[in-house]
Amino acid sequence: MRSLRVAVLVPLVVGCSIVDPGDRAELRHQIATMPRDKMTDMERWFMHERAKEWLEAKDKNDQVGKVVCRDNEGGLWSGWYDRPNKVLTVSDVVNCLVKKPNFPTYLFCADEFASWVVPDAKREIEKLLPEFTDVECKYVWDFRYEPEKVDPKMVDPATHTADDYIDAMIALPGPPPGWAFPQFAPLLCPLGAGPGWGCPPRPSDSIPAGGEPTSPTGGDRP
């Protein structure tokens, strides 16, 4: 008889785990079993969010990186020298993260800057020097903002966990434009996601900061 009771209870326990949207373990499972292309999208989105959060605490005028060049005139290379106005700042990276589509990452924004600024710097110097002078330019990181020095979760997907993704989704007011994971929205509601995800209002949403809910008419009068 005992074995029969166990056999009946097992399907009920498993069924509860599967249909319960408040079960964080179910979200972890769904994230872990996503196709590789979807996981790549999730990793990129999380690194994008992490970079915005990390850079918010930095001085917007800090130099993230710059372009340096050298030239070979007469068979001798000069030392590397800075190019004026060829600097990537925190403000530039934040603008890239916020304004460019498809959730750009910290490394993408630096690469995108270098892809056009480095050739531009080289052309400028070539116009200033004798014809056929060899010129080399490259992007270099400020030591404070090197990929090895920043929050690893904004540059290395190997440091991510499913709970990182879950907590980051809950922290958002709602799905951002271009969101590729609508199936997660109903699973986030019991974990504290806001109404922007399509969740029903939470009891705390009706309580003003610092007190209990008040009557719309101002309460009873004596």
LOLODO-728613 format. One record per residue (C-alpha): z, y negated, x; residue in three letters. Coordinates in steps of 0.5 Angstrom, whole numbers, plus 2048, in hexadecimal, padded with zeros to 3 digits. Layout:
ROKOL c3 c2 c1 vexro
ROKOL Z Y X Ala $
...
This chain:
ROKOL c3 c2 c1 vexro
ROKOL 800 800 800 Met $
ROKOL 802 7FB 806 Arg $
ROKOL 7FB 7FC 809 Ser $
ROKOL 7F8 7FB 802 Leu $
ROKOL 7FB 7F4 802 Arg $
ROKOL 7F9 7F2 809 Val $
ROKOL 7F2 7F4 807 Ala $
ROKOL 7F2 7EF 801 Val $
ROKOL 7F6 7EA 805 Leu $
ROKOL 7F1 7E9 80B Val $
ROKOL 7EB 7E7 807 Pro $
ROKOL 7EF 7E2 803 Leu $
ROKOL 7F2 7DF 80A Val $
ROKOL 7EB 7DF 80D Val $
ROKOL 7E8 7DB 807 Gly $
ROKOL 7ED 7D6 807 Cys $
ROKOL 7EC 7D4 80E Ser $
ROKOL 7E4 7D4 80D Ile $
ROKOL 7E4 7CF 807 Val $
ROKOL 7EA 7CB 809 Asp $
ROKOL 7E7 7C5 80B Pro $
ROKOL 7ED 7C2 80E Gly $
ROKOL 7EE 7C8 813 Asp $
ROKOL 7EC 7C5 81A Arg $
ROKOL 7EB 7CC 81D Ala $
ROKOL 7E5 7CC 818 Glu $
ROKOL 7E2 7C6 81B Leu $
ROKOL 7E3 7C8 822 Arg $
ROKOL 7DF 7CE 820 His $
ROKOL 7D9 7CA 81D Gln $
ROKOL 7D9 7C6 823 Ile $
ROKOL 7D9 7CC 828 Ala $
ROKOL 7D3 7CF 824 Thr $
ROKOL 7CF 7CA 824 Met $
ROKOL 7C8 7CB 827 Pro $
ROKOL 7C7 7C8 82E Arg $
ROKOL 7C3 7C2 82C Asp $
ROKOL 7C8 7C0 827 Lys $
ROKOL 7CD 7C1 82C Met $
ROKOL 7CA 7BC 830 Thr $
ROKOL 7C9 7B7 82B Asp $
ROKOL 7D1 7B8 82A Met $
ROKOL 7D2 7B7 831 Glu $
ROKOL 7CE 7B1 832 Arg $
ROKOL 7D1 7AE 82C Trp $
ROKOL 7D8 7AF 82E Phe $
ROKOL 7D7 7AC 835 Met $
ROKOL 7D4 7A6 832 His $
ROKOL 7DA 7A5 82E Glu $
ROKOL 7DE 7A6 834 Arg $
ROKOL 7DB 7A1 838 Ala $
ROKOL 7DB 79C 833 Lys $
ROKOL 7E3 79D 832 Glu $
ROKOL 7E4 79D 83A Trp $
ROKOL 7E0 797 83B Leu $
ROKOL 7E3 793 836 Glu $
ROKOL 7E9 792 83B Ala $
ROKOL 7E5 790 840 Lys $
ROKOL 7E3 788 842 Asp $
ROKOL 7DC 787 83F Lys $
ROKOL 7DA 784 845 Asn $
ROKOL 7DC 789 84A Asp $
ROKOL 7D6 78C 84E Gln $
ROKOL 7D5 793 84D Val $
ROKOL 7CF 794 851 Gly $
ROKOL 7CA 790 855 Lys $
ROKOL 7C3 790 858 Val $
ROKOL 7C2 790 860 Val $
ROKOL 7BC 790 864 Cys $
ROKOL 7BA 790 86B Arg $
ROKOL 7B3 78F 86F Asp $
ROKOL 7AF 791 875 Asn $
ROKOL 7AB 78C 878 Glu $
ROKOL 7A9 78D 87F Gly $
ROKOL 7AB 794 87F Gly $
ROKOL 7B3 793 87E Leu $
ROKOL 7B7 794 878 Trp $
ROKOL 7BB 78E 876 Ser $
ROKOL 7C2 78F 873 Gly $
ROKOL 7C3 790 86C Trp $
ROKOL 7C4 78A 868 Tyr $
ROKOL 7C6 788 861 Asp $
ROKOL 7C1 785 85C Arg $
ROKOL 7C3 77F 858 Pro $
ROKOL 7C4 780 851 Asn $
ROKOL 7C2 787 851 Lys $
ROKOL 7C9 789 84F Val $
ROKOL 7CB 78E 84A Leu $
ROKOL 7D2 78B 846 Thr $
ROKOL 7D7 78F 841 Val $
ROKOL 7D4 78A 83C Ser $
ROKOL 7CD 78D 83E Asp $
ROKOL 7CF 794 83D Val $
ROKOL 7D3 793 836 Val $
ROKOL 7CD 78F 834 Asn $
ROKOL 7C8 795 836 Cys $
ROKOL 7CD 79A 832 Leu $
ROKOL 7CE 796 82C Val $
ROKOL 7C7 794 82B Lys $
ROKOL 7C2 799 82D Lys $
ROKOL 7C1 79F 829 Pro $
ROKOL 7C3 7A7 829 Asn $
ROKOL 7CA 7A6 82C Phe $
ROKOL 7C8 7A4 833 Pro $
ROKOL 7CD 7A6 839 Thr $
ROKOL 7D0 7A2 83E Tyr $
ROKOL 7CC 7A5 843 Leu $
ROKOL 7C6 7A4 83F Phe $
ROKOL 7C7 79D 83F Cys $
ROKOL 7C8 79C 846 Ala $
ROKOL 7C1 7A1 847 Asp $
ROKOL 7BE 79C 842 Glu $
ROKOL 7C0 796 846 Phe $
ROKOL 7BD 799 84D Ala $
ROKOL 7B7 79B 84A Ser $
ROKOL 7B4 794 849 Trp $
ROKOL 7B9 790 84D Val $
ROKOL 7B7 794 854 Val $
ROKOL 7B0 793 854 Pro $
ROKOL 7B0 78C 851 Asp $
ROKOL 7B5 78A 857 Ala $
ROKOL 7B0 78E 85C Lys $
ROKOL 7AA 78A 859 Arg $
ROKOL 7AE 783 85A Glu $
ROKOL 7AF 785 861 Ile $
ROKOL 7A8 787 863 Glu $
ROKOL 7A5 780 861 Lys $
ROKOL 7AA 77D 865 Leu $
ROKOL 7A8 781 86C Leu $
ROKOL 7A2 782 870 Pro $
ROKOL 79D 787 86D Glu $
ROKOL 79E 78E 86E Phe $
ROKOL 7A5 78D 86F Thr $
ROKOL 7A9 793 86D Asp $
ROKOL 7AE 792 868 Val $
ROKOL 7B4 797 865 Glu $
ROKOL 7B8 795 860 Cys $
ROKOL 7BE 799 85C Lys $
ROKOL 7C3 799 857 Tyr $
ROKOL 7CA 79A 85A Val $
ROKOL 7D1 79A 856 Trp $
ROKOL 7D7 796 856 Asp $
ROKOL 7DC 79A 859 Phe $
ROKOL 7E1 799 853 Arg $
ROKOL 7DB 79C 84E Tyr $
ROKOL 7D8 7A1 852 Glu $
ROKOL 7D8 7A8 84E Pro $
ROKOL 7DD 7AB 852 Glu $
ROKOL 7E2 7A5 850 Lys $
ROKOL 7E1 7A5 849 Val $
ROKOL 7E4 7A9 843 Asp $
ROKOL 7E1 7AF 844 Pro $
ROKOL 7E0 7B1 83D Lys $
ROKOL 7DB 7AB 83C Met $
ROKOL 7D6 7AE 842 Val $
ROKOL 7D8 7B6 842 Asp $
ROKOL 7D7 7BA 83C Pro $
ROKOL 7DA 7C0 83F Ala $
ROKOL 7E1 7BC 83E Thr $
ROKOL 7E0 7BC 837 His $
ROKOL 7E4 7C0 832 Thr $
ROKOL 7E2 7C1 82A Ala $
ROKOL 7E9 7BD 829 Asp $
ROKOL 7E6 7B7 82D Asp $
ROKOL 7E0 7B7 828 Tyr $
ROKOL 7E4 7B8 822 Ile $
ROKOL 7E9 7B3 824 Asp $
ROKOL 7E4 7AE 825 Ala $
ROKOL 7E0 7AF 81E Met $
ROKOL 7E7 7AE 81B Ile $
ROKOL 7E8 7A7 81F Ala $
ROKOL 7E1 7A5 81C Leu $
ROKOL 7E1 7A1 815 Pro $
ROKOL 7DB 7A5 813 Gly $
ROKOL 7D5 7A8 816 Pro $
ROKOL 7D1 7A3 81A Pro $
ROKOL 7CA 7A2 819 Pro $
ROKOL 7C6 7A8 81C Gly $
ROKOL 7CB 7AD 81B Trp $
ROKOL 7C9 7B4 81C Ala $
ROKOL 7CF 7B8 819 Phe $
ROKOL 7D0 7B7 812 Pro $
ROKOL 7D2 7BE 810 Gln $
ROKOL 7D9 7BC 814 Phe $
ROKOL 7DB 7B6 80F Ala $
ROKOL 7DE 7BA 80A Pro $
ROKOL 7E2 7BE 80F Leu $
ROKOL 7E5 7B7 812 Leu $
ROKOL 7E8 7B5 80C Cys $
ROKOL 7EE 7B9 80C Pro $
ROKOL 7EF 7B7 813 Leu $
ROKOL 7F0 7B0 812 Gly $
ROKOL 7E9 7AD 812 Ala $
ROKOL 7E8 7A7 80E Gly $
ROKOL 7E4 7A5 807 Pro $
ROKOL 7DE 7A4 80B Gly $
ROKOL 7DC 7AB 80C Trp $
ROKOL 7DC 7AC 805 Gly $
ROKOL 7E3 7AE 805 Cys $
ROKOL 7E8 7AC 7FF Pro $
ROKOL 7ED 7A7 800 Pro $
ROKOL 7F3 7A9 803 Arg $
ROKOL 7FA 7A7 800 Pro $
ROKOL 7FB 7A2 806 Ser $
ROKOL 7F5 79E 805 Asp $
ROKOL 7F8 79B 7FF Ser $
ROKOL 7FE 799 802 Ile $
ROKOL 7FE 792 805 Pro $
ROKOL 800 791 80D Ala $
ROKOL 808 790 80D Gly $
ROKOL 80A 792 806 Gly $
ROKOL 809 796 800 Glu $
ROKOL 803 796 7FB Pro $
ROKOL 804 790 7F6 Thr $
ROKOL 802 78F 7EF Ser $
ROKOL 7FB 78B 7EE Pro $
ROKOL 7FE 786 7EA Thr $
ROKOL 804 785 7EE Gly $
ROKOL 809 789 7EB Gly $
ROKOL 80E 789 7E5 Asp $
ROKOL 810 782 7E4 Arg $
ROKOL 817 781 7E1 Pro $
